[in-house]
Amino acid sequence: MKDKLQLLFRGHFSLFKTLYLNFRVLPFRQAFRMPFIVSRDVRIRGCQKGSIKILSEPKIFMISFGFGGSPDLTLYNSRKSVLEIDKNAQLIFKGKAHFAPHFSVLVKDGAIMTIGSGFSCNNGCKFSCSSGIMLGDNCLLGGDVIIRDSDGHMVFTQPIDGSPRTTHKCCKPVAIGNHVWICNKSDILKGVTIGDDCIVSYGSLVVKSFPQNHLLIGGHPAVAIMENVEWER
């Protein structure tokens, strides 16, 4: 409770946005427990009734948007944070979650993003969900991590013989296992699956799946570097 009260007096807390988000998206029986706490620097877009769901018992300020993070990144990065959930999209929380400043969460029409309990991300993380993104329990993300399940634009292959062009699928779901640590400045792209208890090293570009558990993954593009790894917070 002491940490929660400190958030209120650091100058970043927005009572209006906190009340707005809780009562805008949640059933009243959950909203009055105030599970969301929102920074004044968070821009809220869309977010209709039912677009955010909490599957565990709601507790005060269990999900925070726009607080904490590394002091150096907070001081030298002035970007606003964005929480945008389109119509018919859903953001689902299974428990406690923390988003440091300068994050963006974009869940587009018809998409579902699911975040496991014990989630935490540092400054500047970006999530673009056009189909489905799922993160397991106790995932830890460093600063400036990007997870996206779409190319952003349609891609075509046009045969030189003039036959009909081939349309390539631009969206494929992303699935991150339990207790995965994704280090700073790593990118996780469409169609990727990562197993439990894995580490994605600093600055990695992950474009293929690594379903095996306890892997150290790294590189540009990423490869499996080491097996049987363990990590702790």
N, C-alpha and C positions, 0 to 999 in steps of 0.2 A: 504493500500500500504506500510506503514511503516513496518509492520510485514513481508511482502513479501521481502522487501529489506534487512531486517535483516538476513533472511535466506541465502542471497547471500554472506554475509560477516562473517559468523560464521565458515568458513573453511570446512563445510561438503558438500557444493554445488558442483555438477559435471556438468559443462557446456556440456561436451561431452555426458553424459548419458541423460541429459535433452533434448538436441537436437535430439539425437538418438531415444528416445522413442516417442517423439512427431511426428517426421516425419516418423518413422518406421511404426506406427500403425494407424495414423489418416489421413483423407483426408487433402490435402494441405490447404484448406480454414479454417480448424480447427487447423491444426498444427502450422500455422504461428502466431496464437494467444497464443501459448505456455501455454496450460492449465495444463500440467504436469511439476512439478519440482522434480528432482531426486537427492538424496544424493549419494555421491561417494561410500558409503558402500552398495549400492543396486546392487545385481547381477540380470541382465535381461536375461531371457532364453526364447526361442521361440518367442512369441510376433510378429506374422506376421501382415501384413496390414489388418486392419479391425477386429483384435482380441480384441481390446479395443474400446468401443463406448461410446460417451458422448451424452446423450439425451437432455441436456439443452444447453443454449447458452454458448459457451466456453469463459472463462475469464482467464487472465494470472495467472498462478500458483494456480488454483482453486483446483487441486488435487495434494497433496504432498506425496512423498514416502521417509520415512526415516529421518524425522526431529522431533524435539521437544521431547515430552515424559517426564516422571519423571526423574529428574537429577540423582537420586540414581541408577535407573535401567540402565540409559545410561552409567554411569561411570563404573559400575561393571559387565556389560555384553558386551562381545566383539564379539558376533555372528554377522555374516553378515545378511543382509536382502535379501530375494529372491522374485522376481516377475517372475513367470513362467506360460505361457499360451500356451498350446499345440495346434497343428494343429486342426482346426475345433472346437475350444473352443472359448468362448467369456467372457470377463469381461465388464460389462455394468455399467456405472455411470449415475445417474440421476441428479447429481449436485455436490456441493462441498464435498470433502472427504479428510481425513487426516490419514496417517499411521505413527505412531512413529517408532523409530529404532527397529531393530531386528525382524521385521515382516516377515512372509512368506505367499505368496498367490500362491497356486498351483491350476490351473484350467486345468483339464485333457481333453483329446480328446473327443469332443462331448458334453462337459458339459457347462453350463451357470451359471455364478455368477453375481447377480445383487445387486448393492449397492445404496440405496436411498440417497437423498440429505441431507447434514448436518451430514454425518457420521464421527466419530472420534474413533480411537483406540489407546490405550497406548502401551508401549513397549512390545515386545515379543509375539504379537498375531499371531495365525496361522490359516490359512484357507485352507482346503483341499477339493476341489470340484470335485467330479467324476460324479455327475449327475446334481444337481441343488442346489444352495444356494441363498436365497433371503433375503436381509435385507431392512426394510422399512426406511422411512425418520427419521432423527434426532436420530439415534441410537448411543449410547455411550458405548464403551467397555473399561474395565480396562486392566491392564497388564496381560500378559500370558493367555489370553483367547484362547481356542481352539474351532473351529467350523469345523466339518467334516461330510460329508454325506455318508461315506462309512466305512465298517469294515476294509478295506485294503486288506483282503484276503477272498476267498470263504470259506463258512462254510457249512458242510454237516452233516446230521443225518443218521447213518447207523443202520437200525433195526437189532436186534439180531437174527431174524428168517431168515436172508439172503436175504430178499426182497430188491428191488432196493433202493438205498439211496436217501434221499431228499435233494435237493439243496435249501439253504436259500438265499433270496435276500440280497446281500451285500451292495446295494446302495439304499437310499431313500432320497428324497429331504428334505432340511431344510428351514423353513420359519419363519423369525423373523419379528414381526409387527413394527409399527411406534412408535417412542419415547420409545424405550426399553433400559434399563441400565443393562448391564451384568458386574458384578463386577469381580475383579481380580481372576485369577486362576480357572475360571469356564470352564467346558467342555460342549459343546452342540453337541450331537451325532445324528446319522442318523435318519431321519423320524420325527424329532421334529418340532412342530409348537408352537410358543409363540405369544400371543395376544398383542395388543397395550398397551402402557403405563405400562408395567410390569417391575419389578426389579428382577434380578437373583442375589442372595446374594453371598458373597465371598466364593470361593472354592466349588461351587455347581457342581454336576454331573447330567445333565439333559438328561434322556434317554426316556422320554415320553412327549407327547404334553400337553400344557397348553393353549388352545385357548381363554380362558376367558381374558378379558381386566382388567387392574388395579390389577394385582396379585403380591404379594411378594412370590417369589419361592426360595426355598433353601433346602440344604441337600445333602446327598450322599448315595442313589440317591435322587433327588430333589422331594419335595412335595410342595403343596400350603400351605403357612404359614399364609398369611393375605390377605384379600380382600379389595377393594376400596382404594388402595394406590395411591399416587401421588408422583412425583419427579420432580426436576428441576436441571439444570446445575448450 
